Amino acid sequence: MSAPPRGDVTINVDECKGCGLCVESCPPGCLKLAPELSRYGVHPATYTGEGCTGCGACFYCCPEPGAITVYRLVPPPKVAGVAIPGQEVAHAPAL
């Protein structure tokens, strides 16, 4: 079972100039250059749809303002455990 995504990326194809800096800077490698050309004649960056950690490296290295938006996804709440009647619940020691 893979870990749930921690981030999401949207790329404005009209702003992306296809330089590839975001693809090279992405630690999990979840960005690639599209095989098709945009209306400006460049291969824009695209998000593969999985693996984004929400780090923002692509956003910070992009020379085009507004081309990349990174969203941090809120993780689901962690469940400490389920109390079962008649059983003792073990707790982790406090730090």
Secondary structure, 3 states (H helix, E strand, C coil): CCCCCCEEEEECCCCCCCCCHHHHHCCCCCEEECCCCCCCCCCCEEECCCCCCCCCHHHHHCCCCCCEEEEECCCCCCCCCCCCCCCCCCCCCCC
